[in-house]
């Protein structure tokens, strides 16, 4: 889902190879990218950010972060904090708390007033913790979870190959009607029609949100908690897998035409 996260080309564990060493003297790649849409964010009923000049900072091992010119931020709503931090790739950061009336979020924003030479583009820009603000918008569409990466791509292909999902030898699903969802720098995911799921699944309390696909409802089954999920009302990127079931390949075995797929290792592995 990113140039710099997971198996992206500038991530810590890239899936592919360059013909040069992408590591820099500071140990990280920084890429400062113009953001084309207008970006806005609100807090306690006030618009804190309104920018057509946002930038997206891509940094090795991290999801991209929006940065904004000071002129596009309501600086009158920011209160300087005593908090500081140091990043070896960017320099020393200072922080502000966000305050609107009686509502405050401590250390909501940060900046690098004197960034190191290789990150000089950060000068004059601020960034905000995503969850410090109430709502984010690209143009008039609400954003969720984190900034959308312009280099992220989702493709969904129907497949007639036989897909079986097993756990400790028990067949949980068996289908020739799967759809495979390919998402940048993430493992392929196999989405299965509910009629081809052979194990009883019960809804769990876990709901997660993807910035690209929407809200995912989770299921318990085969003696495991949150073993599978579905997008009952997806955003447009996941519309082709609406209502289909996908199992965490990190916790089950997947066979494609009789060949075992290697289990991916991600933050969802157990």
N, C-alpha and C positions, 0 to 999 in steps of 0.2 A: 504494500500500500504506500510505499515511499521510496525515494531514491536512497535514503539513508537508514531506514529501519529494516529489521528482519533480514531477508536475503536480497534486498535491493543492491544495486551496483556499488553504492558507497556505504553500505551497511557493514556491520561487524563480521557477518558471515555471508558474503555475496555468493549468489548461486553461479555466477559466471566468472570469467577471467578477462582482465585487461592485458595488453602487452607492455604495461608499465606498472610501477608500484604506486597505487593511489594514496598510500599513507604519506602524510606531510610531516614536517619537523615537529609540529605540535601534536601529532597523533590523530588528527581529525580533519575531515573535509568539511569546509563551510561553503555553501552555495547561496548567494543572495539573489532572490528571484522576484521580479515585478509581479504584482497581483493585479489582474485585469478587472475583476468585478469591484464594485463599491462594497466596502465592508463596514458594517455598523455593529455596535454592541451597546446593551443597556444595563443599568443597575439601579434598583429601587425607583424605577419609573423615569429615570433620566438617561438620555443618550450620552454615553461617555466617549464613544469613538464614532466618527463618521469620516471615512477616508476613501478617496479614489487614488491614493498614493501608497497603499500598503505594500509591504514586502514580505516575502516568505523566506525564513531562514531554514535551510536544510543543513543538518549537522549529523555527522556519523553516529549511528546508534540511537538516534532520537527521531520522533515525529516532527514534522515541520512546525514552526511557530511564526505567527504573525508579528511583525514589527510595524509601528506607525510613526510618522513624523509628529513631533510635538504639536505642531499647529493643528493637527487633526484630532487631538485629544483634549478633553475638558480638564486642563491642568488645574483649574480652580476647585475641582472635586478631589484632587490628590493631596495627601498630607505626607510630607517627608518622614521616613522611618529611620530608626537607628540601625536597621538590618543592613548588612553588607555580605557579599560573597565573592569568591574568586573562581574564575574559569580559566584553565591554562590555555584554552583556545581563543578566548575572547577578552579577558581582562577582569578588572574589578567592577562589580555591579553595585548600584545603589537601588534602594527600594522606596516605594510609596504605598501608603494605605489609601483605600478608596472610601470616601465618606459622603453620603447624601443624607442630610438631616440627621436623624438619630441612627441611621443604618451604616455600619462600617464593615469593611472587609480588610483585615490587616495584611500588609505586604502583598497587595494585589498586583502591583506593577513593578517593573524593574527596567534599568537602562545601564549602558556602559558609557559614562561620560568621557572617559579617556581609554578607548579600546586599544588593544595591541595593534601593531602595524598591519598584520594580515587580516584583521577584522575591522579596519578603519571605517568601512561602510556603515557600521552600527551607530556611529556618532550621530546624535540628534534624533534618535529613534527610541521608542518605548515598546515593551511587550507586556502582556497581561496573562496571568494564569487563567486558563479557559474557564474553570469553575468559579472564579472570583466574580464573573459577570453573569447576569441572569439569562440573557438571550444574545445570540449572535446571528447576523444575517449577511448573506452574499446577495447583493441587490435586495430583492424582497423575499427571498427564500431563506427560511430559518436553517441554521447549521447546528449540528449536534456532535458532541464528543471531542472533536478537534478540527483544525482547519482541513479542508479537502486539499489533497495533493494533486496538482494538475498533471502529474506524471503517473497517477494511479489509474489503472484500467481494470474493468471487470468484463469478462466475456463468458457467456453461458452457451454451451453446446449440448444438444441432445445426443445420446449415444445408444447404439443397439448392442454394445458389448455387455456381457453378463457381469453384473456387479453384485457381489455377495459381501455382507457384513457379518462377521463372526466375533464371538467373545467366548474364550475357553472352549472352543469347539461347537458352541451353540450358534445356529444360523439365526441372526436377528433380522436380516432382510435379504431378499433375492429378487433381482429385477433385470430386465433388458430394456427398461424404459427410463433409465436415470438421466439426469441432466448434470453435467460437470461444470462447476463454476470455477473459473480461473481468475484470480485476483493478484495484481502485481505484488510480488515478493512474499506471497503467502502460499501455503500448500493448496493443491487442487481439492475441491470439496465436491462430494457426490451427493446429489439431492434425489431422493427416492419417493415415488408416489406412495401415499399412506397405505394403499391396498397391497403394496408389495413389502410392507414391514410386517414381519411374522411374530414379533414379540409385542406384548402389551406395554404401551407407553402411557404414563400418567403425567399430567401437567405438573411442573414444579413451580416454586415461587420465584425462580430466577428469570429476570428479564434483562437482556443486555441491548445496547444500542451501538450500531455501526454508523459511522459518519456517512457511508455510501449506501448501505442497504436498508437501514431502518431498525425497528425494534424486533428483537428475536425472542420468542417464547421458548422455554426449555422443557425437557421431559426427563423423568426418571424411568428406568426400565432395566430388566435383566439383573436386578440387584444393585444397580449403579445409580448414583444421583447425577442428574444433569448430563446424561449420556448423549443427548441429541437435542436438536433445536429446529425451529421452523420460523419463517417470516410470513405470518398470516396477513399482514397488510404492509407490504414492503414499499420502500421508496423505489423510484424508477430503475435504479441500477439492478435491483433484485427482482423485478417484476416477473422474469421468466421462471423463477423458482417459488413463486407464491404458493404457500400451502404444502410444499414438499418437505420431506424430512431429511436432515443430514446428521450423521453421527460424528462424534469427535474421533477422527482417525488416530489421534494420539492415544486413545484408550481402547480401541477395538482393532480387529484385523479386517482389512479390506482386500478382497480378491477381485481382480479384473481378468475375465476369461481364464480363470483358474490359476493365475499368477498372483502371488502375495505382494501387496504394495508395502514398501518400507514405511513404518510408522514415522510421521514427522515429529520433530522435537520443537515445541513452541511453549509459550506461556501457559497453554492449556494442558500440557502434559502433566501426568501424575506419577 
